[in-house]
Amino acid sequence: MTNARRLKALIVKEFYQIIRDPSSILISLVLPAILLFIYGYGISLDYRHLKIGLVLEDAAPDVQSFAKSLTDSPYFSVDIGRHQRDFDRKLVDGSVRGIVVVPSYFSSFRQRTDQIAPIQVIADGSEPNTANFVQNYVQGAFQNWLVQERISSRWAPWETVRLEPRFWFNEELESRNFLIPGSIALIMTLIGTLLTSLVVAREWERGTMEALMATPVTIKELVLGKLISYFLLGMVSFFFSAAIALFFYDIPLRGSWILLTLCSMVFLWAALGMGLLISTTSKNQFVASQAAIISGFLPAFMLSGFIFEISSMPSPIQWLTYLIPAKYFVSCLQTIFLAGTVGKLIAYNLAAMAFIGLLLFLYTARITVKRLD
């Protein structure tokens, strides 16, 4: 049986230890603010001012119109020249990320065939992502220019189907809108896994754990005292991070606050289970920190779908992601923030996180004993 008085004393003792320990405040409040700042301002999947070289072999008015559409675009920083050789060396040394060549027959081609001549886009394939940006951005700018030219000069339409794309959930296509909700999963992982494992390992190193073992406190009360204390600390960190996302970065919240809090509580349950398991098997802070990073933070960063698409990973790695609680939490965060309350999806993710947390706690309880060896 759990003694309520002893449990309360353990929780109060843990809170005093948190207040006196600068690293706990650093990890729970300062580090989340730093991570949110980095993901909000320092990391972006939206390329701006892409440096390209524009080769104008034709000087006709419609060529100048196309050149102006590129120079006026916020996505490009354009260097204009007359010959491709002027930019070949710049492409090699990275001064420009791509070369757009408007051929000498560009304007005369339409007069002969009633069509626009193709343009050439050259990109550095050693950086595939940037090369794809160059290709897609130039193609989009070219299509927009064609639409404007048809409107202004009353060209006959060339295609029978006109595409009008619509984007749901993230209409502005701002990468920050899904990076910042996803980063909350990393923050909660740090609180639940890294901080918990470090604190318990520190107690073993300082000898305070031996003192607790000599008291009537049961192992169940000891675990619950730490679990409840760091669960509350983790929820404080969550509300702090969510407030920054909503009020500082203006990230939309289209779902329910209550459901968002519930998802965070269940994920924190699983993260604390991992932290307690690490602290049970390692009594050294360095070993505990390395284990927490390898088993908690890195999988949450690389295998949760936070940045890297899970569907693009090899099949064995995709199966491995089902063991990562952050995978389900990232899905919950991005759904609730951007799409709203999708009951079936949220229920599945909640059940998966709760099940993983239950397995971790059951295994931790099995291997945890009240002895010093």
C-alpha positions in Angstrom: 0.0 0.0 0.0 1.1 3.5 -0.8 1.4 5.8 2.2 -0.1 9.2 1.1 1.9 11.1 3.7 5.2 9.7 2.6 4.3 10.2 -1.0 3.5 13.8 -0.4 6.8 14.3 1.4 8.7 12.8 -1.5 6.9 15.0 -4.0 7.7 18.1 -1.9 11.3 17.0 -1.6 11.5 16.6 -5.4 10.1 20.1 -6.0 12.6 21.6 -3.6 15.4 19.7 -5.5 14.1 21.0 -8.8 14.1 24.6 -7.5 17.6 24.3 -6.1 18.9 22.6 -9.3 19.7 25.1 -12.1 19.9 22.3 -14.7 16.3 21.4 -14.2 15.2 25.0 -14.8 17.5 25.2 -17.8 16.1 22.0 -19.4 12.5 22.7 -18.6 12.2 26.4 -19.4 15.3 27.9 -21.0 16.0 25.1 -23.4 12.4 25.0 -24.8 12.7 28.8 -25.5 16.0 28.3 -27.3 14.7 25.4 -29.4 11.5 27.3 -30.3 13.6 30.3 -31.3 15.9 28.1 -33.5 13.0 26.3 -35.2 11.0 29.5 -35.5 13.7 31.7 -37.0 16.8 29.7 -37.6 15.4 26.7 -39.5 13.1 27.0 -42.5 12.2 24.7 -45.4 11.1 27.7 -47.4 13.9 29.0 -49.6 14.1 32.8 -50.0 16.5 34.8 -52.3 17.8 31.8 -54.2 20.9 33.0 -56.1 20.6 32.2 -59.8 22.3 33.3 -63.0 20.0 34.5 -65.8 21.4 34.2 -69.3 19.5 36.4 -71.8 20.5 35.5 -75.3 17.4 37.3 -76.6 16.6 40.9 -75.8 13.0 41.0 -77.1 10.4 42.7 -74.9 8.7 39.5 -73.8 12.2 38.2 -72.7 12.7 41.4 -70.6 9.2 40.8 -69.2 10.1 37.3 -68.1 13.4 38.6 -66.6 11.5 41.2 -64.6 9.2 38.5 -63.2 12.3 36.7 -61.8 14.0 39.8 -60.4 10.8 40.9 -58.7 10.2 37.5 -57.1 11.1 37.2 -53.4 12.3 33.7 -54.1 15.3 34.7 -56.3 18.4 36.9 -56.2 19.1 37.3 -59.9 22.5 38.0 -61.6 21.9 38.8 -65.3 24.4 38.0 -68.1 24.6 37.5 -71.8 26.5 34.2 -72.0 26.3 31.0 -70.1 30.0 30.8 -69.7 29.8 33.8 -67.4 28.0 31.7 -64.8 29.6 28.2 -65.3 32.4 29.0 -62.8 30.0 30.6 -60.3 27.9 27.5 -60.4 30.9 25.3 -59.6 32.1 27.5 -56.7 28.6 27.9 -55.3 28.2 31.6 -56.0 24.9 30.8 -57.8 22.7 27.8 -57.2 21.3 27.5 -60.7 21.5 29.0 -64.3 18.4 29.9 -66.3 19.1 30.2 -70.0 16.7 32.1 -72.3 17.7 31.0 -75.8 18.3 33.4 -78.7 15.2 32.1 -80.6 12.9 32.6 -77.6 10.7 35.4 -79.1 10.9 34.3 -82.7 9.8 30.7 -81.8 6.2 31.8 -80.9 5.9 33.8 -84.1 6.7 30.7 -86.1 4.8 28.1 -84.1 2.4 30.1 -81.9 4.1 28.6 -78.9 6.7 29.7 -76.3 10.2 28.4 -76.7 11.5 26.2 -73.8 13.9 27.7 -71.4 16.9 25.8 -70.0 17.4 25.4 -66.2 20.8 24.1 -64.9 21.2 23.3 -61.3 24.0 21.8 -59.1 23.0 18.1 -58.5 25.5 17.7 -55.7 22.8 19.4 -53.5 19.6 17.6 -54.6 17.2 19.6 -52.3 18.5 23.0 -53.6 18.5 21.7 -57.2 14.8 20.7 -56.7 14.1 24.2 -55.4 15.7 25.8 -58.4 13.8 23.6 -60.8 10.4 24.0 -59.1 10.7 27.7 -58.3 11.7 28.6 -61.9 9.0 26.4 -63.3 6.4 28.1 -61.1 7.7 31.6 -62.0 7.6 30.7 -65.7 4.0 29.4 -65.5 2.9 32.5 -63.6 4.6 34.7 -66.3 2.8 32.8 -69.0 -0.6 33.4 -67.3 0.1 37.1 -67.0 1.2 37.3 -70.7 -1.9 35.5 -71.9 -4.1 37.9 -69.9 -2.3 41.0 -71.1 -1.8 40.1 -74.7 -5.0 38.0 -75.2 -3.1 34.9 -76.3 -5.2 31.9 -77.3 -5.2 29.3 -74.5 -2.8 26.4 -75.3 -4.2 23.8 -72.8 -7.7 22.5 -72.4 -7.3 22.1 -68.6 -6.4 24.9 -66.2 -5.1 23.9 -62.8 -5.9 26.0 -59.8 -4.1 24.5 -56.8 -5.6 24.8 -53.3 -3.7 24.1 -50.1 -5.5 22.9 -47.0 -4.4 23.2 -43.4 -1.3 25.3 -44.1 -2.6 27.7 -46.7 0.5 30.0 -46.5 2.8 27.0 -47.0 4.9 28.2 -44.1 7.2 25.5 -42.9 7.2 27.2 -39.5 3.6 26.2 -39.0 4.5 22.5 -38.7 8.1 22.8 -37.5 7.2 24.6 -34.3 4.4 22.2 -33.2 6.7 19.3 -34.0 9.5 20.8 -31.9 7.2 20.6 -28.9 7.6 16.8 -29.2 11.4 17.2 -28.9 11.0 19.5 -25.9 8.7 17.0 -24.1 11.1 14.2 -24.9 14.0 16.1 -23.3 11.9 16.8 -20.2 10.6 13.2 -19.8 13.6 11.2 -20.9 16.8 13.2 -20.4 15.9 15.2 -17.3 14.4 12.3 -15.4 17.2 9.9 -16.1 19.8 12.6 -15.2 18.2 13.5 -11.9 18.0 9.9 -10.7 21.5 9.1 -11.8 22.7 12.3 -10.0 21.1 11.0 -6.8 23.0 7.7 -7.1 26.3 9.6 -7.6 25.7 12.0 -4.6 24.7 9.2 -2.3 21.2 10.6 -1.6 19.6 7.5 -3.1 21.3 5.3 -0.5 19.8 7.5 2.2 16.3 7.1 0.7 16.8 3.3 0.6 17.4 3.3 4.3 14.0 4.9 5.0 10.6 3.1 5.2 9.8 4.5 1.7 8.8 1.7 -0.7 10.2 1.5 -4.2 6.6 2.2 -5.5 6.4 5.4 -3.5 9.9 6.4 -4.6 9.1 6.0 -8.3 5.7 7.7 -7.9 7.3 10.7 -6.1 9.7 11.3 -9.0 7.1 10.5 -11.7 4.5 12.9 -10.4 7.0 15.7 -9.8 8.5 15.6 -13.3 5.2 15.0 -14.9 4.0 18.3 -13.5 7.3 20.0 -14.5 6.8 18.6 -18.0 3.3 19.9 -18.3 4.5 23.4 -17.2 7.1 23.2 -20.0 4.4 22.1 -22.4 2.1 25.1 -21.6 5.1 27.4 -21.8 6.0 26.1 -25.2 2.5 26.1 -26.5 2.0 29.7 -25.4 5.1 30.8 -27.3 3.9 28.9 -30.4 0.4 30.6 -30.2 1.1 34.1 -29.1 4.6 34.8 -30.3 4.7 32.9 -33.6 1.0 33.1 -34.3 0.7 29.4 -35.1 -3.0 28.5 -35.7 -4.7 26.2 -33.2 -7.7 24.7 -35.0 -8.3 21.8 -32.6 -9.2 21.6 -28.9 -7.0 22.8 -26.1 -8.3 20.0 -23.9 -7.4 17.4 -26.5 -4.0 18.9 -27.1 -3.3 18.8 -23.3 -4.5 15.2 -23.1 -2.1 14.1 -25.9 0.7 15.9 -24.2 -0.1 14.1 -20.9 -0.1 10.7 -22.5 3.1 11.3 -24.4 4.8 12.6 -21.3 3.7 9.4 -19.5 5.6 7.4 -22.2 8.6 9.7 -22.1 8.8 9.4 -18.3 8.7 5.7 -18.6 11.7 5.7 -20.8 13.5 8.1 -18.4 12.8 5.9 -15.4 13.9 2.8 -17.3 17.2 4.5 -18.1 17.7 5.7 -14.6 17.1 2.2 -13.3 19.7 0.5 -15.5 22.4 3.3 -15.2 23.6 5.0 -12.1 26.0 7.4 -13.9 25.0 10.8 -15.3 27.2 10.5 -18.4 25.8 7.0 -19.2 22.3 8.2 -18.5 22.6 11.2 -20.7 24.0 9.2 -23.6 21.3 6.6 -23.3 18.6 9.3 -23.1 19.9 11.0 -26.3 20.3 7.7 -28.2 17.0 6.1 -27.2 14.9 9.3 -26.8 16.0 12.5 -28.5 17.6 11.1 -31.7 14.6 8.8 -32.6 12.2 11.7 -31.8 14.2 14.0 -34.1 14.9 11.6 -37.0 12.2 8.9 -37.0 9.0 10.8 -35.8 8.2 12.5 -39.1 9.0 15.8 -37.5 11.3 16.8 -40.4 11.9 13.6 -42.5 8.9 12.0 -44.2 8.4 8.5 -42.8 6.9 7.3 -46.1 10.2 8.0 -47.9 12.2 5.8 -45.5 13.1 2.2 -46.2 10.5 -0.3 -45.1 12.5 -1.7 -42.1 12.9 1.8 -40.8 9.2 2.6 -41.3 8.4 -0.5 -39.1 10.8 0.7 -36.5 9.1 4.1 -36.2 6.0 2.3 -34.8 8.1 1.9 -31.6 8.8 5.6 -31.3 6.2 7.4 -29.1 7.2 10.8 -30.7 5.9 9.6 -34.0 2.4 9.5 -32.7 2.8 12.7 -30.7 4.1 14.7 -33.7 1.0 13.5 -35.7 -1.3 14.7 -32.9 0.4 18.0 -32.6 0.4 18.8 -36.3 -3.2 17.6 -36.7 -4.6 19.6 -33.7 -2.7 22.7 -34.6 -3.2 22.8 -38.3 -6.2 20.6 -39.2 -8.4 20.4 -36.1 -9.9 17.6 -34.1 -9.7 14.4 -36.2 -11.1 12.0 -33.7 -10.1 8.7 -35.3 -6.5 9.7 -35.9 -6.1 11.2 -32.4 -7.6 8.2 -30.7 -5.2 5.8 -32.6 -2.2 7.9 -31.6 -3.3 8.2 -28.0 -3.8 4.4 -27.7 -0.4 3.8 -29.2 1.4 6.2 -26.9 -0.4 4.9 -23.8 0.4 1.3 -24.7 4.1 2.0 -25.2 4.2 3.9 -21.9 2.5 1.0 -20.1 5.0 -1.5 -21.5 7.9 0.7 -20.3 6.5 1.1 -16.8 5.7 -2.6 -16.4 9.2 -3.5 -17.5 10.7 -0.8 -15.2 8.7 -2.1 -12.2 9.8 -5.6 -12.9 13.5 -4.9 -12.9 13.5 -2.2 -10.1 14.3 -3.4 -6.6 15.1 -1.6 -3.4 18.7 -2.5 -2.9 22.1 -0.8 -3.4 23.8 -3.3 -5.8 
